[in-house]
Amino acid sequence: MSIMARSLLSITSFPSSRRNLSELKGLFWIPTGFLLGIYFFIFFHVSSTMKLVVRDYPHHTHFYITPKLSSSFNNITSLAANSSRKYVVQIDQRDEIEILHFNTSEPLLIPRPEPEIIASTERNESSDDIYTQRFRRVDQEITKGEELKIEEDIFHDRNLFLEDYKEMNSSLKIFVYPHKPNHPFANVLLPYKFEPGGNYASESYFKKALMTSHFITNDPSEADLFFLPFSIASLRHDKRVGVGGIQDFIRDYIYEISHEYPYWNRSGGADHFYVACHSIGKMAMEKAVEVRGNAIQLVCSSNYFLQGYVPHKDASVPQIWPRQGDPPNQPPSKRKTLAFYAGAMNSRVRESLVGLWKNDSEISVHQNRLKTPYHESLLGSKFCIHAKGFEVNTARIGDALYYGCVPVILADHYDLPFADTLNWKSFSVVVSTADIPELKKILKEIEFEEYVKLQKNVMEVRNHFQWHTFAVNYDAFYMVMYELWLRRTTIRVY
């Protein structure tokens, strides 16, 4: 075939090749379309039935959330945020998530910190009038506070505390190193014969109550703990010792008892304890490091940021100005001042507090002692501020509790007294010193109903912050003993 003929044949056969290609393309789209149809059918089927798969029961889907609540529920939010109780909540999905129902059919247990709120989503197709009625009804229930009894307990675990407290009362034994009344330092080692007074009365009250209590044993073999009876406050004022000689005195005292008795050496001092309320107590052990490292330190100056205080080994004791008689009762409605503070300017925390709020009309702060009676301001204020001075320990927390004022703690790195047992969030407000500029905002955001619960808990807890010449059940002495009970050695030495 000639070249001309082959070229002509190629030209005439081209349209046939194009027709075959078009036919193949048509065959390709048929199965593709069929598969796409099946895919969309499966997708819509699964979408329409998915709720049936994921639901625990026919009407609600559970998931963990922290819903954004309206202002009507700020109080209930703060209460729930401090409880580990799981509350079943139904939520209507509208423009904003709102709580409509609380399941209160079960009795509430003692609350715990940091809850998980179980919420449920379900679209409500009812009218706005019905929605508004339901909202108003629940708001009234919350206001009554009868159906929703979720107030925080002043104890972390009341039942556990009462059980352990009973066992402590019946079994805890303390051996006190004996000293005669004619000892050269009897004023330091023996209890006061007179009523303790002043800012550092706590250590004297403890010693007086202990020596007349049923916890004392004269048999060291049955003792759980051994008491080192020296008084830091007395040593500080003793002219033979003074501030500069306290470290030498403690060193020599430990040397003496470790050579005269076998009890210190066999445990390295781990089953021994002492009490010190003045902040100088933490420096008193510089020449007796085994006391600081091993013994239980019951101190008012419980700053765990600085060297010397070891949380969980040591314990915080409240610094309480002694007062006679029953504490007064002033209802919240008569407390007109938002917050109160008065004291010397001996720390940056106090300087910042007074500098920022000294001209405020609702927060009453003063850089010197008041000309009016101190207790009048405590009784007339909703919140009373504890601001760190030279040290974190002051008697202001005890003052606030005695007069029924909710304490505001402005002292970072402070191991609060009886924190192992008492739930401080239930009766106080702890504010970081960095947030002093926001103090008024923080306090104003606490709704009145929530404040009433805080103040009610203050009235309940304050009996644990009172000293008596002869200890009264559950008072400060017994609470300190309970702290010792929690720290008693788990290894009994025979």
Kinemage of the C-alpha trace (Angstrom):
@kinemage 1
@onewidth
@group {chain A} dominant
@subgroup {mainchain}
@vectorlist {calphas} color= white
{ca met a 1} P 0.000 0.000 0.000
{ca ser a 2} L 1.345 3.361 -0.881
{ca ile a 3} L 2.087 6.035 1.614
{ca met a 4} L -0.788 8.083 0.266
{ca ala a 5} L -3.181 5.159 0.764
{ca arg a 6} L -2.056 4.500 4.384
{ca ser a 7} L -2.483 8.173 5.215
{ca leu a 8} L -5.932 8.221 3.739
{ca leu a 9} L -6.927 5.077 5.705
{ca ser a 10} L -5.659 6.616 8.948
{ca ile a 11} L -7.720 9.746 8.386
{ca thr a 12} L -10.908 7.827 7.616
{ca ser a 13} L -10.538 5.533 10.717
{ca phe a 14} L -10.145 8.400 13.342
{ca pro a 15} L -13.844 9.106 13.966
{ca ser a 16} L -14.402 5.410 14.771
{ca ser a 17} L -11.731 5.576 17.560
{ca arg a 18} L -13.430 8.624 19.104
{ca arg a 19} L -16.778 6.839 19.170
{ca asn a 20} L -15.242 3.851 21.028
{ca leu a 21} L -13.681 6.178 23.651
{ca ser a 22} L -16.996 7.932 24.297
{ca glu a 23} L -18.714 4.575 24.778
{ca leu a 24} L -16.098 3.563 27.386
{ca lys a 25} L -16.611 6.816 29.308
{ca gly a 26} L -20.315 6.164 29.482
{ca leu a 27} L -19.738 2.695 30.887
{ca phe a 28} L -17.466 4.211 33.607
{ca trp a 29} L -20.103 6.611 35.041
{ca ile a 30} L -22.738 3.897 35.450
{ca pro a 31} L -21.032 1.952 38.306
{ca thr a 32} L -19.626 5.165 39.805
{ca gly a 33} L -23.060 6.687 40.096
{ca phe a 34} L -24.413 3.455 41.564
{ca leu a 35} L -21.698 3.432 44.280
{ca leu a 36} L -22.291 7.092 45.117
{ca gly a 37} L -25.971 6.383 45.524
{ca ile a 38} L -25.246 3.552 47.967
{ca tyr a 39} L -22.828 5.783 49.915
{ca phe a 40} L -25.371 8.609 50.337
{ca phe a 41} L -28.048 6.096 51.349
{ca ile a 42} L -25.792 4.672 54.088
{ca phe a 43} L -24.789 8.157 55.254
{ca phe a 44} L -28.359 9.392 55.693
{ca his a 45} L -29.411 6.140 57.311
{ca val a 46} L -26.602 6.295 59.892
{ca ser a 47} L -27.224 9.997 60.544
{ca ser a 48} L -30.893 9.439 61.219
{ca thr a 49} L -30.284 6.544 63.607
{ca met a 50} L -27.080 7.666 65.355
{ca lys a 51} L -28.876 8.922 68.474
{ca leu a 52} L -30.269 5.453 69.045
{ca val a 53} L -26.731 4.098 69.087
{ca val a 54} L -25.082 6.559 71.459
{ca arg a 55} L -27.866 7.084 74.001
{ca asp a 56} L -27.736 5.437 77.385
{ca tyr a 57} L -31.491 5.628 77.581
{ca pro a 58} L -34.153 6.909 75.163
{ca his a 59} L -34.219 10.609 75.992
{ca his a 60} L -30.803 11.860 77.149
{ca thr a 61} L -27.198 11.781 76.035
{ca his a 62} L -24.624 12.125 78.837
{ca phe a 63} L -21.353 13.952 78.540
{ca tyr a 64} L -19.081 15.905 80.868
{ca ile a 65} L -19.178 19.666 80.497
{ca thr a 66} L -18.848 22.854 82.470
{ca pro a 67} L -21.822 24.830 81.136
{ca lys a 68} L -21.873 28.590 80.929
{ca leu a 69} L -24.693 29.553 83.228
{ca ser a 70} L -26.782 32.666 83.464
{ca ser a 71} L -26.374 35.043 86.377
{ca ser a 72} L -29.380 33.434 88.064
{ca phe a 73} L -27.279 30.349 88.636
{ca asn a 74} L -23.969 31.842 89.782
{ca asn a 75} L -24.612 30.700 93.326
{ca ile a 76} L -25.395 27.130 92.377
{ca thr a 77} L -22.341 27.044 90.100
{ca ser a 78} L -19.989 28.019 92.895
{ca leu a 79} L -21.477 25.410 95.174
{ca ala a 80} L -21.213 22.686 92.568
{ca ala a 81} L -17.642 23.673 91.801
{ca asn a 82} L -16.631 22.767 95.318
{ca ser a 83} L -18.241 19.364 95.414
{ca ser a 84} L -17.382 15.958 94.020
{ca arg a 85} L -21.040 14.979 93.980
{ca lys a 86} L -22.228 14.145 90.461
{ca tyr a 87} L -25.417 16.087 89.799
{ca val a 88} L -27.650 14.951 86.952
{ca val a 89} L -28.637 18.037 85.034
{ca gln a 90} L -31.043 18.377 82.100
{ca ile a 91} L -30.148 21.155 79.696
{ca asp a 92} L -32.361 22.568 76.940
{ca gln a 93} L -30.417 23.387 73.769
{ca arg a 94} L -31.310 26.930 72.896
{ca asp a 95} L -29.230 29.983 72.176
{ca glu a 96} L -27.519 29.622 75.564
{ca ile a 97} L -27.124 26.562 77.776
{ca glu a 98} L -29.224 26.904 80.908
{ca ile a 99} L -29.776 24.476 83.779
{ca leu a 100} L -33.428 23.571 84.107
{ca his a 101} L -33.608 20.586 86.421
{ca phe a 102} L -31.579 19.146 89.266
{ca asn a 103} L -32.114 15.561 90.275
{ca thr a 104} L -32.548 15.730 94.044
{ca ser a 105} L -34.262 12.405 94.524
{ca glu a 106} L -31.171 10.976 96.247
{ca pro a 107} L -29.844 12.254 99.609
{ca leu a 108} L -26.635 14.238 99.200
{ca leu a 109} L -23.404 12.963 100.638
{ca ile a 110} L -20.791 15.186 102.258
{ca pro a 111} L -19.445 17.341 99.388
{ca arg a 112} L -15.897 16.964 98.098
{ca pro a 113} L -13.776 19.330 95.986
{ca glu a 114} L -13.740 19.438 92.184
{ca pro a 115} L -16.960 17.917 90.838
{ca glu a 116} L -17.870 16.319 87.583
{ca ile a 117} L -21.213 17.705 86.456
{ca ile a 118} L -23.133 15.225 84.327
{ca ala a 119} L -25.236 17.156 81.860
{ca ser a 120} L -27.768 15.986 79.306
{ca thr a 121} L -28.816 17.566 76.025
{ca glu a 122} L -32.293 17.380 74.648
{ca arg a 123} L -34.030 19.900 72.413
{ca asn a 124} L -37.244 21.204 73.870
{ca glu a 125} L -39.884 21.909 71.260
{ca ser a 126} L -42.323 23.494 73.725
{ca ser a 127} L -43.351 27.124 73.607
{ca asp a 128} L -41.390 29.993 75.134
{ca asp a 129} L -44.108 30.473 77.768
{ca ile a 130} L -43.655 26.929 79.086
{ca tyr a 131} L -39.886 27.379 79.017
{ca thr a 132} L -40.150 30.583 81.039
{ca gln a 133} L -42.438 28.969 83.593
{ca arg a 134} L -40.064 26.063 84.110
{ca phe a 135} L -37.125 28.438 84.440
{ca arg a 136} L -38.936 30.533 87.054
{ca arg a 137} L -39.990 27.457 89.044
{ca val a 138} L -36.422 26.145 89.323
{ca asp a 139} L -35.122 29.611 90.182
{ca gln a 140} L -37.590 29.704 93.088
{ca glu a 141} L -36.462 26.268 94.258
{ca ile a 142} L -32.852 27.403 94.303
{ca thr a 143} L -33.809 30.529 96.243
{ca lys a 144} L -35.605 28.468 98.874
{ca gly a 145} L -32.530 26.314 99.384
{ca glu a 146} L -34.656 23.473 100.722
{ca glu a 147} L -34.748 21.108 97.769
{ca leu a 148} L -31.108 21.718 96.824
{ca lys a 149} L -29.171 21.047 100.006
{ca ile a 150} L -25.649 21.186 98.568
{ca glu a 151} L -23.980 23.381 101.170
{ca glu a 152} L -20.373 22.485 101.728
{ca asp a 153} L -19.468 20.868 105.014
{ca ile a 154} L -16.790 22.482 107.160
{ca phe a 155} L -15.007 19.103 107.218
{ca his a 156} L -13.416 17.339 104.288
{ca asp a 157} L -15.000 14.143 105.579
{ca arg a 158} L -17.117 14.556 108.687
{ca asn a 159} L -17.779 10.863 109.212
{ca leu a 160} L -14.100 9.960 108.970
{ca phe a 161} L -13.178 12.766 111.350
{ca leu a 162} L -15.718 11.706 113.963
{ca glu a 163} L -14.629 8.081 113.721
{ca asp a 164} L -10.930 8.913 114.085
{ca tyr a 165} L -11.635 11.507 116.763
{ca lys a 166} L -13.343 8.883 118.900
{ca glu a 167} L -10.425 6.501 118.504
{ca met a 168} L -7.932 9.285 119.259
{ca asn a 169} L -9.756 10.146 122.474
{ca ser a 170} L -9.668 6.589 123.670
{ca ser a 171} L -6.167 5.517 122.661
{ca leu a 172} L -3.685 8.348 122.019
{ca lys a 173} L -0.975 8.546 124.692
{ca ile a 174} L 1.635 11.273 125.185
{ca phe a 175} L 4.716 11.089 127.359
{ca val a 176} L 6.051 14.451 128.567
{ca tyr a 177} L 9.676 14.674 129.604
{ca pro a 178} L 9.422 15.340 133.373
{ca his a 179} L 10.917 18.373 135.086
{ca lys a 180} L 10.651 19.402 138.715
{ca pro a 181} L 9.298 22.761 139.882
{ca asn a 182} L 12.751 23.708 141.194
{ca his a 183} L 14.378 23.254 137.782
{ca pro a 184} L 16.338 26.403 136.807
{ca phe a 185} L 14.171 26.756 133.700
{ca ala a 186} L 10.867 25.634 135.188
{ca asn a 187} L 9.308 28.801 133.734
{ca val a 188} L 10.216 27.499 130.268
{ca leu a 189} L 9.494 23.808 130.723
{ca leu a 190} L 6.398 23.703 132.945
{ca pro a 191} L 2.922 25.107 132.309
{ca tyr a 192} L 2.012 28.610 133.411
{ca lys a 193} L 0.196 28.872 136.721
{ca phe a 194} L -1.680 31.926 135.441
{ca glu a 195} L -4.020 32.512 132.514
{ca pro a 196} L -2.086 32.824 129.218
{ca gly a 197} L -2.421 36.069 127.289
{ca gly a 198} L -1.151 37.922 124.258
{ca asn a 199} L -0.574 36.993 120.643
{ca tyr a 200} L 1.391 33.840 121.426
{ca ala a 201} L -0.927 32.373 124.033
{ca ser a 202} L -1.640 29.305 121.897
{ca glu a 203} L 1.485 27.393 122.944
{ca ser a 204} L 0.841 28.119 126.643
{ca tyr a 205} L -2.813 27.109 126.396
{ca phe a 206} L -1.830 23.877 124.674
{ca lys a 207} L 0.670 22.952 127.400
{ca lys a 208} L -1.777 23.729 130.221
{ca ala a 209} L -4.536 21.691 128.594
{ca leu a 210} L -2.250 18.777 127.751
{ca met a 211} L -0.868 18.429 131.283
{ca thr a 212} L -4.379 18.109 132.726
{ca ser a 213} L -5.718 15.848 129.975
{ca his a 214} L -6.289 12.089 129.829
{ca phe a 215} L -3.742 11.820 126.984
{ca ile a 216} L -0.813 11.970 129.403
{ca thr a 217} L 0.926 8.724 130.329
{ca asn a 218} L 3.727 8.152 132.825
{ca asp a 219} L 4.689 4.937 131.064
{ca pro a 220} L 6.904 5.728 128.048
{ca ser a 221} L 6.451 2.187 126.701
{ca glu a 222} L 2.796 2.881 125.889
{ca ala a 223} L 3.367 6.374 124.487
{ca asp a 224} L 2.560 7.136 120.849
{ca leu a 225} L 4.374 10.467 120.972
{ca phe a 226} L 6.844 12.337 123.193
{ca phe a 227} L 6.388 16.018 124.018
{ca leu a 228} L 9.350 18.411 124.175
{ca pro a 229} L 7.893 20.901 126.696
{ca phe a 230} L 10.092 23.962 126.133
{ca ser a 231} L 8.313 27.220 125.339
{ca ile a 232} L 9.813 29.360 122.583
{ca ala a 233} L 7.889 32.431 123.743
{ca ser a 234} L 9.188 32.020 127.305
{ca leu a 235} L 12.769 31.510 126.089
{ca arg a 236} L 12.485 34.658 124.009
{ca his a 237} L 11.593 36.744 127.073
{ca asp a 238} L 13.947 35.022 129.500
{ca lys a 239} L 16.918 37.330 130.077
{ca arg a 240} L 19.228 34.358 130.555
{ca val a 241} L 18.464 33.148 127.033
{ca gly a 242} L 16.815 35.763 124.839
{ca val a 243} L 16.481 35.614 121.077
{ca gly a 244} L 20.194 35.062 120.544
{ca gly a 245} L 20.444 32.113 122.949
{ca ile a 246} L 17.411 30.042 121.919
{ca gln a 247} L 19.350 27.895 119.431
{ca asp a 248} L 21.960 26.958 122.034
{ca phe a 249} L 19.264 26.140 124.582
{ca ile a 250} L 17.441 23.784 122.200
{ca arg a 251} L 20.706 22.077 121.175
{ca asp a 252} L 21.666 21.500 124.804
{ca tyr a 253} L 18.177 20.302 125.736
{ca ile a 254} L 18.133 17.651 122.999
{ca tyr a 255} L 21.608 16.536 124.045
{ca glu a 256} L 20.405 16.195 127.638
{ca ile a 257} L 17.289 14.090 126.958
{ca ser a 258} L 19.066 11.918 124.377
{ca his a 259} L 21.666 10.941 126.980
{ca glu a 260} L 19.301 10.581 129.916
{ca tyr a 261} L 16.489 8.755 128.043
{ca pro a 262} L 16.586 6.225 125.185
{ca tyr a 263} L 13.465 7.426 123.393
{ca trp a 264} L 14.949 10.140 121.202
{ca asn a 265} L 17.795 7.970 119.893
{ca arg a 266} L 15.686 4.976 118.936
{ca ser a 267} L 13.522 7.023 116.534
{ca gly a 268} L 15.811 9.929 115.712
{ca gly a 269} L 13.130 12.185 117.161
{ca ala a 270} L 10.466 11.145 114.634
{ca asp a 271} L 7.927 10.417 117.388
{ca his a 272} L 8.644 13.687 119.243
{ca phe a 273} L 6.940 17.063 118.900
{ca tyr a 274} L 7.037 20.613 120.237
{ca val a 275} L 4.782 23.673 119.999
{ca ala a 276} L 5.865 27.184 119.006
{ca cys a 277} L 3.623 30.082 118.090
{ca his a 278} L 6.157 32.886 117.674
{ca ser a 279} L 7.760 32.995 114.227
{ca ile a 280} L 11.213 32.778 115.819
{ca gly a 281} L 10.420 29.130 116.518
{ca lys a 282} L 11.355 28.112 112.991
{ca met a 283} L 14.848 29.554 113.508
{ca ala a 284} L 15.248 28.014 116.953
{ca met a 285} L 16.301 24.671 115.493
{ca glu a 286} L 19.297 25.867 113.485
{ca lys a 287} L 21.689 24.092 115.882
{ca ala a 288} L 19.416 21.063 116.323
{ca val a 289} L 18.709 20.141 112.723
{ca glu a 290} L 17.462 16.677 113.728
{ca val a 291} L 14.515 18.381 115.457
{ca arg a 292} L 13.641 20.380 112.350
{ca gly a 293} L 14.110 17.412 110.054
{ca asn a 294} L 12.531 14.617 112.103
{ca ala a 295} L 10.325 15.893 114.927
{ca ile a 296} L 6.757 17.106 114.447
{ca gln a 297} L 6.688 20.902 114.603
{ca leu a 298} L 3.362 22.395 115.717
{ca val a 299} L 3.836 26.033 114.748
{ca cys a 300} L 1.766 29.114 114.022
{ca ser a 301} L 4.276 30.304 111.421
{ca ser a 302} L 3.507 27.615 108.856
{ca asn a 303} L 5.065 29.050 105.726
{ca tyr a 304} L 5.911 26.064 103.544
{ca phe a 305} L 7.742 28.194 100.967
{ca leu a 306} L 10.612 28.842 103.354
{ca gln a 307} L 13.006 26.287 104.795
{ca gly a 308} L 12.074 24.895 108.184
{ca tyr a 309} L 8.420 23.914 107.829
{ca val a 310} L 7.589 20.570 106.202
{ca pro a 311} L 3.907 20.096 105.263
{ca his a 312} L 2.305 16.809 106.335
{ca lys a 313} L 5.131 16.134 108.792
{ca asp a 314} L 4.585 19.416 110.634
{ca ala a 315} L 1.230 21.022 111.413
{ca ser a 316} L -0.205 24.517 111.511
{ca val a 317} L -1.550 25.763 114.850
{ca pro a 318} L -3.897 28.760 114.947
{ca gln a 319} L -2.585 31.917 116.572
{ca ile a 320} L -5.483 33.024 118.756
{ca trp a 321} L -5.828 36.021 121.021
{ca pro a 322} L -7.491 34.656 124.167
{ca arg a 323} L -10.987 35.932 124.922
{ca gln a 324} L -13.347 35.054 127.705
{ca gly a 325} L -17.009 34.256 127.348
{ca asp a 326} L -19.164 33.115 124.480
{ca pro a 327} L -18.525 34.692 121.069
{ca pro a 328} L -21.059 37.264 119.869
{ca asn a 329} L -23.682 36.655 117.178
{ca gln a 330} L -24.102 39.353 114.550
{ca pro a 331} L -26.420 38.452 111.617
{ca pro a 332} L -25.248 39.069 108.024
{ca ser a 333} L -27.930 41.703 107.458
{ca lys a 334} L -26.272 44.005 110.025
{ca arg a 335} L -22.806 43.747 108.507
{ca lys a 336} L -22.661 46.843 106.299
{ca thr a 337} L -18.931 47.075 105.466
{ca leu a 338} L -17.757 44.837 102.636
{ca ala a 339} L -14.260 44.128 104.037
{ca phe a 340} L -12.066 45.316 106.904
{ca tyr a 341} L -8.375 45.395 107.765
{ca ala a 342} L -6.229 47.318 110.256
{ca gly a 343} L -2.607 46.719 111.164
{ca ala a 344} L 1.027 47.792 110.961
{ca met a 345} L 2.713 48.229 107.590
{ca asn a 346} L 5.422 45.565 108.006
{ca ser a 347} L 5.181 43.779 104.644
{ca arg a 348} L 4.729 44.523 100.960
{ca val a 349} L 1.429 42.649 101.039
{ca arg a 350} L -0.004 45.021 103.629
{ca glu a 351} L 1.448 48.069 101.897
{ca ser a 352} L -0.141 47.000 98.625
{ca leu a 353} L -3.487 46.305 100.306
{ca val a 354} L -3.685 49.650 102.098
{ca gly a 355} L -2.217 51.610 99.194
{ca leu a 356} L -4.820 50.324 96.742
{ca trp a 357} L -7.922 50.411 98.928
{ca lys a 358} L -7.391 53.072 101.624
{ca asn a 359} L -9.801 55.507 99.912
{ca asp a 360} L -12.465 52.988 98.975
{ca ser a 361} L -15.999 53.459 100.272
{ca glu a 362} L -16.763 49.747 100.742
{ca ile a 363} L -13.402 48.248 101.758
{ca ser a 364} L -12.201 49.686 105.063
{ca val a 365} L -8.421 49.366 105.455
{ca his a 366} L -6.195 51.184 107.952
{ca gln a 367} L -2.426 51.329 108.294
{ca asn a 368} L -2.489 51.870 112.053
{ca arg a 369} L -4.520 50.828 115.060
{ca leu a 370} L -8.085 52.078 115.157
{ca lys a 371} L -9.287 54.760 117.529
{ca thr a 372} L -12.605 52.943 117.805
{ca pro a 373} L -12.899 49.494 119.437
{ca tyr a 374} L -11.458 46.821 117.163
{ca his a 375} L -14.364 44.431 117.652
{ca glu a 376} L -16.889 46.944 116.303
{ca ser a 377} L -15.289 46.802 112.862
{ca leu a 378} L -15.108 43.002 113.012
{ca leu a 379} L -18.787 42.765 113.899
{ca gly a 380} L -19.800 45.303 111.254
{ca ser a 381} L -17.953 43.725 108.312
{ca lys a 382} L -18.885 40.890 105.996
{ca phe a 383} L -15.265 39.937 105.282
{ca cys a 384} L -12.190 40.402 107.475
{ca ile a 385} L -8.779 40.399 105.804
{ca his a 386} L -5.800 38.378 107.009
{ca ala a 387} L -2.773 39.968 105.301
{ca lys a 388} L 0.728 38.572 105.715
{ca gly a 389} L 3.052 40.655 107.891
{ca phe a 390} L 6.650 39.766 108.740
{ca glu a 391} L 5.340 36.224 108.758
{ca val a 392} L 2.108 34.536 107.721
{ca asn a 393} L 0.999 34.040 111.330
{ca thr a 394} L -1.288 36.611 112.924
{ca ala a 395} L -4.267 36.393 115.240
{ca arg a 396} L -6.555 37.988 112.643
{ca ile a 397} L -8.036 34.708 111.438
{ca gly a 398} L -8.983 33.817 115.006
{ca asp a 399} L -10.365 37.336 115.503
{ca ala a 400} L -12.495 37.111 112.381
{ca leu a 401} L -13.924 33.718 113.299
{ca tyr a 402} L -14.665 34.751 116.881
{ca tyr a 403} L -16.726 37.727 115.689
{ca gly a 404} L -18.463 35.816 112.899
{ca cys a 405} L -16.658 37.580 110.040
{ca val a 406} L -15.692 35.554 106.956
{ca pro a 407} L -11.860 35.502 106.734
{ca val a 408} L -10.130 36.605 103.540
{ca ile a 409} L -6.664 35.030 103.406
{ca leu a 410} L -3.971 37.154 101.736
{ca ala a 411} L -0.923 35.041 102.564
{ca asp a 412} L 0.636 32.888 99.860
{ca his a 413} L 2.360 29.595 100.790
{ca tyr a 414} L 0.402 29.419 104.041
{ca asp a 415} L -0.490 25.992 105.423
{ca leu a 416} L -3.821 26.894 107.002
{ca pro a 417} L -4.520 25.579 110.528
{ca phe a 418} L -6.204 22.170 110.645
{ca ala a 419} L -6.186 22.036 106.838
{ca asp a 420} L -6.022 18.225 106.963
{ca thr a 421} L -9.442 18.215 108.570
{ca leu a 422} L -11.279 21.456 107.843
{ca asn a 423} L -12.524 22.483 104.418
{ca trp a 424} L -11.429 26.127 104.368
{ca lys a 425} L -13.284 26.860 101.142
{ca ser a 426} L -16.536 26.376 103.015
{ca phe a 427} L -15.958 29.256 105.462
{ca ser a 428} L -13.256 31.539 104.035
{ca val a 429} L -12.002 33.176 100.852
{ca val a 430} L -8.382 32.555 99.837
{ca val a 431} L -6.995 35.209 97.470
{ca ser a 432} L -3.539 35.279 95.924
{ca thr a 433} L -1.536 38.354 96.874
{ca ala a 434} L -1.122 39.022 93.152
{ca asp a 435} L -4.896 39.555 92.975
{ca ile a 436} L -5.080 42.335 95.569
{ca pro a 437} L -6.019 44.839 92.798
{ca glu a 438} L -9.011 42.576 92.021
{ca leu a 439} L -10.008 42.097 95.654
{ca lys a 440} L -13.172 44.174 95.520
{ca lys a 441} L -14.340 42.514 92.323
{ca ile a 442} L -13.706 39.057 93.803
{ca leu a 443} L -15.694 39.824 96.960
{ca lys a 444} L -18.530 41.597 95.123
{ca glu a 445} L -18.994 38.596 92.834
{ca ile a 446} L -19.879 36.461 95.858
{ca glu a 447} L -23.667 36.601 95.884
{ca phe a 448} L -25.460 37.275 99.137
{ca glu a 449} L -26.889 33.754 99.365
{ca glu a 450} L -23.406 32.290 99.025
{ca tyr a 451} L -22.035 34.728 101.590
{ca val a 452} L -24.753 33.691 104.041
{ca lys a 453} L -23.610 30.069 103.712
{ca leu a 454} L -19.979 31.067 104.275
{ca gln a 455} L -20.935 33.074 107.351
{ca lys a 456} L -23.116 30.267 108.654
{ca asn a 457} L -20.134 27.915 108.405
{ca val a 458} L -17.970 30.482 110.214
{ca met a 459} L -20.396 30.328 113.116
{ca glu a 460} L -20.109 26.534 113.130
{ca val a 461} L -16.334 26.273 112.793
{ca arg a 462} L -15.277 28.920 115.285
{ca asn a 463} L -15.572 26.639 118.312
{ca his a 464} L -12.582 24.738 116.845
{ca phe a 465} L -10.535 27.950 117.135
{ca gln a 466} L -11.041 28.662 120.839
{ca trp a 467} L -8.736 27.825 123.754
{ca his a 468} L -9.924 27.038 127.259
{ca thr a 469} L -8.038 26.670 130.520
{ca phe a 470} L -9.590 23.246 130.789
{ca ala a 471} L -10.042 21.832 127.299
{ca val a 472} L -13.540 21.512 125.869
{ca asn a 473} L -14.371 18.769 123.403
{ca tyr a 474} L -13.610 19.787 119.785
{ca asp a 475} L -11.926 23.068 120.790
{ca ala a 476} L -8.497 24.189 119.566
{ca phe a 477} L -6.651 21.852 121.940
{ca tyr a 478} L -8.510 18.775 120.746
{ca met a 479} L -8.067 19.825 117.124
{ca val a 480} L -4.299 20.060 117.663
{ca met a 481} L -4.370 16.643 119.280
{ca tyr a 482} L -6.159 15.325 116.230
{ca glu a 483} L -3.398 16.755 114.034
{ca leu a 484} L -0.927 14.808 116.167
{ca trp a 485} L -3.080 11.715 115.858
{ca leu a 486} L -2.820 11.957 112.078
{ca arg a 487} L 0.965 12.275 112.315
{ca arg a 488} L 1.708 9.651 114.918
{ca thr a 489} L 4.391 7.231 113.798
{ca thr a 490} L 3.257 4.101 112.019
{ca ile a 491} L 6.280 2.173 113.333
{ca arg a 492} L 5.954 1.343 117.008
{ca val a 493} L 9.337 1.156 118.741
{ca tyr a 494} L 9.642 -1.306 121.675
